[in-house]
Amino acid sequence: MEFKQSLAQRIIIAFALMSALVAGAFAMGIVATVHLVEEKLISAGLGGDLQRLLLMDSMEDWRHRPEPDQLFYFSGGRGDFELPKDLRHLEPGFHEVFRESLSYHAMVEVIDGRRYVLLQDQSDFEERERVLFAVVLVGFVLSLALAVFLGWVLARKVMAPVVRLARQVRHRDQLLGLAPPLAPDYAADEVGELAVAFDATLGRLRQALSREQLFTSDVSHELRTPLMVLASSCELLLENPAIDERGRRQVERIARACEEMRELVQTFLMLARAKHDDAAASPQGSLTQVAEDLLGIWREPIEKKGLELIYRPGNPLDTRYNTTFLHAVMGNLLRNALHYTEHGFIRLTLEPSGFVVEDTGVGIPEEKREAMFEPFVRGSENRGEGLGLGLSLVQRICESQGWNVSLSTMEPNGCRFHVELSQVKS
């Protein structure tokens, strides 16, 4: 069974339930004791009074012998001593009887066929019993309230280390190598074990993150040399007059792919560094400059596919952004639109602090819409090109820069990507 209450609330509830059980058992014990005293002690006293009455010598003196709060009856008695009909069915022994609005304790004896009944008014006893029950009830309620208060105090004391650990985890970047370990701040108890486990897990995460950053940085750095060789070779081939038109187009295609890959390598390298100083030292550019640069790259392949490229320059703010990252984000969205659009248009709209890329392509199924920014997820699985990493890269860049990217659908079909850029002045 799952509990929706917090751990502190569970401690308070457990403490209150335990107190309620103990106080309830104690109260029931008091009530049972009262009834036992009523049956044993009062019956013994009342039986003794009846025996003294039976030992008197003269029957004519009955009226003077009972106590003021007692009534005495017997079979064949004269006047007020005559046994009433409502008491004739009582068996020998101790009883509690009710006559009109009053209650009595009764002791019955049968001697030689004659029934003797001694009644004692229990109004005073009932009053004391009500006071006792009220005291027991008040004590039960107070003990329950005290248990809740003590449970709250103890829960705060017990949960204080857990709350402190959660606060430290929440407000410190534990993945940083300089972040101190948490375990030395806690005792060698369950919370200390949790802190030790958390430190160990964070250590493994730091190592994995460091290995990923080193691998990405090394691969990105090593790829630069072969890309430069490819770019230089393409330039030399394009300068050769002997190459025909078909070969020239293929070389130009290779050159464009090399340039795209060079930019992608640069993007991965900057993401691997993940340092604000490196980002500040990177080339800065305006939204309009990056858009016009990308339009020069993508206009030909888009129009060659028979699509219309619509550009709405708008009125962007005079804000400078990381050119490498902005180029990668906008370029990946344009590439994605080209890849999934067969008919219609691709539209790039600039806004004061962002841009929108729209297309009339196949669209994205609703069940995949939330997962489209995850790695290796593609909108249409029947397309063999691409690994589904473009949108994942877009999401990573936006998260690193504090930007926001959102996806919505176009009517009747297509996609609309909206990127909101943080306004950091250069």
C-alpha positions as CSV (number, residue, x, y, z in Angstrom):
1,M,0.0,0.0,0.0
2,E,1.4,3.4,-1.0
3,F,1.2,6.4,1.4
4,K,0.7,9.8,-0.1
5,Q,1.6,11.6,3.2
6,S,5.1,12.9,3.8
7,L,7.5,11.0,6.0
8,A,7.1,13.5,8.8
9,Q,3.3,13.2,8.6
10,R,3.6,9.4,8.8
11,I,5.7,9.8,11.9
12,I,3.1,12.1,13.5
13,I,0.3,9.7,12.5
14,A,2.1,6.7,13.9
15,F,2.9,8.5,17.1
16,A,-0.8,9.6,17.5
17,L,-2.1,6.1,16.7
18,M,0.2,4.5,19.3
19,S,-0.8,7.1,21.9
20,A,-4.5,6.6,21.1
21,L,-4.1,2.8,21.5
22,V,-2.2,3.2,24.8
23,A,-4.5,5.9,26.2
24,G,-7.6,4.0,25.0
25,A,-6.5,0.8,26.6
26,F,-5.7,2.7,29.8
27,A,-9.2,4.4,29.7
28,M,-10.9,1.1,29.1
29,G,-8.9,-0.4,32.0
30,I,-10.2,2.4,34.3
31,V,-13.8,1.8,33.2
32,A,-13.5,-1.9,33.7
33,T,-11.9,-1.3,37.2
34,V,-14.8,1.0,38.1
35,H,-17.3,-1.7,37.2
36,L,-15.3,-4.3,39.1
37,V,-15.3,-2.1,42.2
38,E,-19.0,-1.5,41.8
39,E,-19.7,-5.1,41.6
40,K,-17.3,-6.4,44.3
41,L,-16.9,-3.7,46.9
42,I,-20.4,-2.2,46.8
43,S,-22.0,-5.6,46.7
44,A,-19.9,-6.7,49.7
45,G,-20.9,-3.6,51.7
46,L,-24.5,-3.9,50.7
47,G,-24.5,-7.6,51.5
48,G,-23.0,-6.9,55.0
49,D,-25.8,-4.4,55.7
50,L,-28.4,-6.9,54.7
51,Q,-26.9,-9.6,57.0
52,R,-26.9,-7.2,60.0
53,L,-30.6,-6.5,59.3
54,L,-31.4,-10.2,59.2
55,L,-29.6,-10.7,62.6
56,M,-31.9,-8.3,64.5
57,D,-34.1,-9.9,67.1
58,S,-37.3,-8.0,66.7
59,M,-39.3,-7.8,63.4
60,E,-41.1,-4.7,64.6
61,D,-37.9,-2.7,64.5
62,W,-37.2,-3.1,60.7
63,R,-38.2,0.5,60.0
64,H,-35.4,1.9,62.2
65,R,-32.5,-0.2,61.0
66,P,-31.8,0.6,57.3
67,E,-29.5,3.5,56.4
68,P,-31.1,6.8,55.2
69,D,-30.2,6.1,51.6
70,Q,-31.4,2.5,51.8
71,L,-34.8,0.8,51.2
72,F,-35.6,-2.6,52.8
73,Y,-38.3,-5.0,51.6
74,F,-39.2,-8.6,52.4
75,S,-41.9,-11.1,51.6
76,G,-44.9,-10.7,53.9
77,G,-43.6,-7.4,55.3
78,R,-46.1,-4.9,56.6
79,G,-46.6,-1.4,55.3
80,D,-43.6,0.1,53.5
81,F,-41.6,-3.1,54.0
82,E,-43.9,-5.1,51.7
83,L,-41.9,-6.5,48.7
84,P,-43.0,-4.6,45.5
85,K,-44.0,-6.6,42.5
86,D,-41.2,-5.3,40.4
87,L,-38.6,-6.7,42.8
88,R,-40.1,-10.2,43.3
89,H,-38.4,-11.7,40.2
90,L,-34.9,-10.8,41.3
91,E,-32.6,-13.8,41.9
92,P,-30.4,-13.9,45.0
93,G,-27.2,-11.9,44.7
94,F,-26.2,-8.4,43.6
95,H,-28.2,-6.5,41.0
96,E,-28.6,-3.0,39.5
97,V,-32.2,-2.0,39.2
98,F,-34.0,1.1,37.8
99,R,-37.2,2.4,39.4
100,E,-38.8,5.3,37.7
101,S,-36.0,7.9,37.2
102,L,-33.7,6.5,39.9
103,S,-31.2,3.7,39.8
104,Y,-30.4,1.4,42.8
105,H,-27.9,-1.3,43.8
106,A,-29.9,-4.2,45.1
107,M,-28.8,-7.2,47.3
108,V,-31.3,-10.1,47.4
109,E,-31.3,-13.0,50.0
110,V,-33.8,-15.9,50.2
111,I,-34.1,-17.5,53.7
112,D,-36.7,-20.2,54.4
113,G,-38.7,-19.2,51.4
114,R,-38.8,-15.6,52.4
115,R,-37.2,-13.1,50.0
116,Y,-35.3,-10.1,51.5
117,V,-34.3,-7.1,49.3
118,L,-32.1,-4.2,50.3
119,L,-31.8,-1.3,47.9
120,Q,-29.3,1.5,48.0
121,D,-29.6,4.7,46.0
122,Q,-26.6,5.0,43.6
123,S,-27.2,8.7,42.6
124,D,-24.1,9.8,44.3
125,F,-22.1,6.9,42.9
126,E,-23.3,7.7,39.4
127,E,-22.3,11.3,39.8
128,R,-18.8,10.3,40.8
129,E,-18.8,7.8,38.0
130,R,-19.7,10.5,35.4
131,V,-17.0,12.8,36.8
132,L,-14.5,9.9,36.6
133,F,-15.5,9.2,33.0
134,A,-15.2,12.9,32.1
135,V,-11.7,12.9,33.6
136,V,-10.8,9.8,31.7
137,L,-12.2,11.3,28.4
138,V,-10.4,14.6,28.9
139,G,-7.2,12.7,29.8
140,F,-7.6,10.7,26.6
141,V,-8.0,13.8,24.4
142,L,-5.2,15.6,26.1
143,S,-2.9,12.6,25.7
144,L,-3.8,12.4,22.1
145,A,-3.1,16.1,21.6
146,L,0.2,15.8,23.5
147,A,1.1,12.8,21.3
148,V,0.5,14.8,18.1
149,F,2.6,17.7,19.4
150,L,5.4,15.4,20.5
151,G,5.2,13.5,17.2
152,W,5.5,16.8,15.4
153,V,8.5,17.8,17.4
154,L,10.2,14.5,17.1
155,A,9.4,14.3,13.4
156,R,11.0,17.6,12.8
157,K,14.1,16.5,14.8
158,V,14.3,13.1,13.1
159,M,13.7,14.6,9.6
160,A,16.0,17.6,10.0
161,P,19.1,15.7,8.6
162,V,17.0,14.4,5.7
163,V,15.6,17.8,4.9
164,R,19.1,19.3,5.2
165,L,20.5,16.7,2.8
166,A,17.7,17.3,0.3
167,R,18.3,21.1,0.5
168,Q,22.1,20.6,-0.1
169,V,21.4,18.4,-3.0
170,R,18.8,20.8,-4.4
171,H,20.8,24.0,-4.1
172,R,24.3,22.9,-4.9
173,D,25.7,21.7,-8.2
174,Q,27.0,18.4,-7.0
175,L,28.3,17.5,-10.4
176,L,31.0,20.1,-10.2
177,G,34.4,18.6,-9.3
178,L,34.9,21.2,-6.5
179,A,31.6,20.3,-4.7
180,P,32.5,18.9,-1.3
181,P,31.3,15.5,-0.3
182,L,28.1,15.3,1.8
183,A,28.8,12.3,4.1
184,P,31.2,14.1,6.5
185,D,28.4,16.4,7.6
186,Y,26.2,13.5,8.9
187,A,26.4,10.9,11.6
188,A,27.0,7.3,10.9
189,D,23.3,6.4,10.7
190,E,20.8,5.8,8.0
191,V,21.0,9.4,6.8
192,G,24.8,9.2,6.8
193,E,24.5,6.0,4.6
194,L,22.2,7.9,2.2
195,A,24.8,10.7,2.0
196,V,27.6,8.2,1.4
197,A,25.5,6.5,-1.4
198,F,24.7,9.8,-2.9
199,D,28.4,10.8,-2.9
200,A,29.4,7.5,-4.6
201,T,26.7,7.9,-7.2
202,L,27.7,11.5,-7.9
203,G,31.3,10.4,-8.2
204,R,30.4,7.9,-10.9
205,L,28.3,10.5,-12.6
206,R,31.2,13.0,-12.6
207,Q,33.6,10.4,-14.0
208,A,31.1,9.5,-16.8
209,L,30.5,13.2,-17.6
210,S,34.2,13.8,-17.6
211,R,34.8,10.9,-19.9
212,E,32.0,12.1,-22.2
213,Q,33.4,15.6,-22.4
214,L,36.9,14.4,-23.0
215,F,35.8,12.0,-25.7
216,T,33.6,14.6,-27.4
217,S,36.4,17.2,-27.2
218,D,39.1,14.8,-28.5
219,V,37.0,13.5,-31.4
220,S,35.9,17.0,-32.3
221,H,39.5,18.2,-32.2
222,E,40.9,15.2,-34.2
223,L,38.2,15.6,-36.9
224,R,39.3,19.1,-37.7
225,T,42.4,17.9,-39.6
226,P,40.7,15.5,-42.1
227,L,38.0,18.1,-42.6
228,M,40.5,20.7,-43.5
229,V,42.1,18.2,-45.9
230,L,38.8,17.5,-47.6
231,A,38.0,21.3,-47.8
232,S,41.4,22.0,-49.4
233,S,41.0,19.2,-51.8
234,C,37.6,20.5,-52.9
235,E,39.0,23.9,-53.5
236,L,41.8,22.5,-55.6
237,L,39.4,20.4,-57.6
238,L,37.1,23.4,-58.3
239,E,40.0,25.3,-59.6
240,N,40.8,22.6,-62.1
241,P,39.4,23.6,-65.5
242,A,39.4,20.0,-66.7
243,I,36.5,19.0,-64.4
244,D,33.1,18.8,-66.1
245,E,29.9,20.3,-64.8
246,R,28.6,17.1,-63.3
247,G,31.8,16.6,-61.4
248,R,31.9,20.2,-60.3
249,R,28.4,19.8,-58.7
250,Q,29.5,16.7,-56.8
251,V,32.6,18.5,-55.5
252,E,30.5,21.5,-54.5
253,R,28.2,19.1,-52.7
254,I,31.2,17.6,-50.9
255,A,32.4,21.0,-50.0
256,R,29.1,22.0,-48.5
257,A,29.0,18.8,-46.5
258,C,32.5,19.4,-45.2
259,E,31.5,22.9,-44.1
260,E,28.4,21.6,-42.3
261,M,30.4,19.0,-40.6
262,R,33.0,21.5,-39.6
263,E,30.3,23.6,-38.0
264,L,28.9,20.6,-36.3
265,V,32.3,19.6,-34.9
266,Q,32.8,23.1,-33.6
267,T,29.4,23.0,-32.0
268,F,30.2,19.7,-30.2
269,L,33.5,21.0,-29.1
270,M,31.9,24.1,-27.5
271,L,29.2,22.0,-25.8
272,A,31.9,19.7,-24.5
273,R,33.8,22.6,-22.9
274,A,30.6,23.9,-21.3
275,K,32.3,26.9,-19.8
276,H,30.9,30.4,-19.7
277,D,34.4,31.9,-20.5
278,D,34.6,29.8,-23.6
279,A,31.1,30.8,-24.7
280,A,31.9,34.5,-24.1
281,A,35.0,34.2,-26.2
282,S,33.2,32.6,-29.1
283,P,32.2,34.6,-32.2
284,Q,29.0,36.7,-31.7
285,G,26.5,37.7,-34.3
286,S,23.0,39.0,-34.7
287,L,19.9,37.0,-35.5
288,T,19.6,38.7,-38.9
289,Q,23.2,37.9,-39.9
290,V,22.9,34.2,-39.0
291,A,19.5,33.9,-40.8
292,E,20.9,35.5,-44.0
293,D,24.0,33.3,-43.9
294,L,21.9,30.2,-43.6
295,L,19.4,31.3,-46.3
296,G,22.4,31.5,-48.7
297,I,23.3,27.9,-47.8
298,W,19.8,26.4,-47.9
299,R,18.0,28.3,-50.6
300,E,19.4,26.3,-53.5
301,P,18.7,22.8,-52.1
302,I,15.2,23.9,-50.9
303,E,14.2,25.4,-54.3
304,K,15.9,22.5,-56.1
305,K,13.5,20.2,-54.3
306,G,10.6,22.2,-55.7
307,L,9.7,24.0,-52.4
308,E,9.1,27.7,-51.8
309,L,11.4,29.3,-49.3
310,I,9.7,32.2,-47.5
311,Y,11.8,34.6,-45.4
312,R,10.2,37.2,-43.1
313,P,13.0,39.3,-41.7
314,G,10.8,41.0,-39.1
315,N,12.3,43.4,-36.6
316,P,14.8,41.5,-34.4
317,L,16.4,43.4,-31.5
318,D,20.0,44.5,-31.7
319,T,21.2,41.5,-29.6
320,R,24.4,39.5,-30.1
321,Y,24.3,35.7,-29.8
322,N,26.8,32.9,-29.9
323,T,27.1,32.5,-33.7
324,T,28.1,28.8,-33.6
325,F,25.2,27.8,-31.4
326,L,22.6,29.9,-33.2
327,H,23.9,28.7,-36.6
328,A,23.6,25.1,-35.4
329,V,20.1,25.5,-34.0
330,M,18.6,27.4,-37.0
331,G,20.5,25.2,-39.5
332,N,19.3,22.0,-37.9
333,L,15.7,23.2,-38.0
334,L,15.9,24.2,-41.6
335,R,17.6,20.9,-42.5
336,N,14.8,19.0,-40.6
337,A,12.1,21.0,-42.5
338,L,13.8,20.2,-45.8
339,H,14.1,16.5,-45.0
340,Y,10.4,16.0,-44.1
341,T,8.8,18.3,-46.6
342,E,7.9,17.2,-50.1
343,H,5.4,19.8,-51.2
344,G,4.6,23.4,-50.2
345,F,6.9,25.8,-48.5
346,I,9.4,26.3,-45.7
347,R,9.1,29.6,-43.9
348,L,11.6,31.4,-41.6
349,T,10.3,34.2,-39.5
350,L,12.4,36.4,-37.3
351,E,10.9,37.9,-34.1
352,P,12.3,40.5,-31.7
353,S,13.9,37.8,-29.5
354,G,13.7,34.6,-31.5
355,F,12.6,33.0,-34.7
356,V,10.1,30.5,-36.1
357,V,10.7,27.7,-38.7
358,E,7.5,26.4,-40.3
359,D,7.0,23.8,-43.0
360,T,4.2,21.9,-44.8
361,G,5.8,18.5,-44.4
362,V,4.5,15.2,-43.1
363,G,4.2,16.5,-39.6
364,I,4.9,14.6,-36.4
365,P,2.6,12.0,-34.8
366,E,1.0,13.3,-31.6
367,E,2.4,10.3,-29.6
368,K,5.9,11.2,-30.6
369,R,5.6,15.0,-30.2
370,E,6.9,15.1,-26.6
371,A,9.8,12.7,-27.4
372,M,11.0,14.5,-30.6
373,F,13.9,16.3,-28.8
374,E,15.3,13.0,-27.4
375,P,18.2,11.3,-29.2
376,F,17.5,8.8,-32.0
377,V,13.8,9.7,-32.3
378,R,12.6,10.5,-35.8
379,G,9.2,11.8,-37.0
380,S,8.8,9.3,-39.8
381,E,10.5,5.9,-39.4
382,N,10.1,5.0,-43.0
383,R,12.8,7.5,-44.0
384,G,16.2,6.0,-44.0
385,E,18.3,9.2,-43.8
386,G,19.4,10.7,-40.5
387,L,19.8,9.2,-37.0
388,G,17.4,11.5,-35.2
389,L,20.1,13.6,-33.5
390,G,19.4,17.0,-35.0
391,L,16.5,18.0,-32.7
392,S,18.4,16.5,-29.7
393,L,21.3,18.7,-30.5
394,V,19.0,21.7,-30.8
395,Q,17.6,20.9,-27.4
396,R,21.0,20.6,-25.8
397,I,22.2,23.9,-27.2
398,C,19.1,25.7,-26.1
399,E,19.4,24.3,-22.6
400,S,23.1,25.3,-22.4
401,Q,22.3,28.9,-23.5
402,G,19.1,29.4,-21.6
403,W,17.0,29.4,-24.8
404,N,13.6,27.7,-25.2
405,V,12.5,25.7,-28.2
406,S,8.9,24.5,-28.6
407,L,7.1,22.3,-31.2
408,S,3.5,22.7,-32.5
409,T,1.6,21.5,-35.5
410,M,0.6,23.3,-38.7
411,E,-2.8,23.0,-40.2
412,P,-3.6,20.9,-42.2
413,N,-0.2,19.3,-41.9
414,G,3.4,20.3,-41.0
415,C,5.4,21.5,-38.1
416,R,6.2,24.8,-36.4
417,F,9.3,25.2,-34.3
418,H,9.5,28.3,-32.2
419,V,12.9,29.3,-30.6
420,E,12.9,32.0,-27.9
421,L,16.4,33.4,-27.4
422,S,17.7,34.9,-24.1
423,Q,18.7,38.5,-24.6
424,V,22.4,38.8,-23.6
425,K,24.0,41.9,-24.9
426,S,27.6,41.7,-26.1
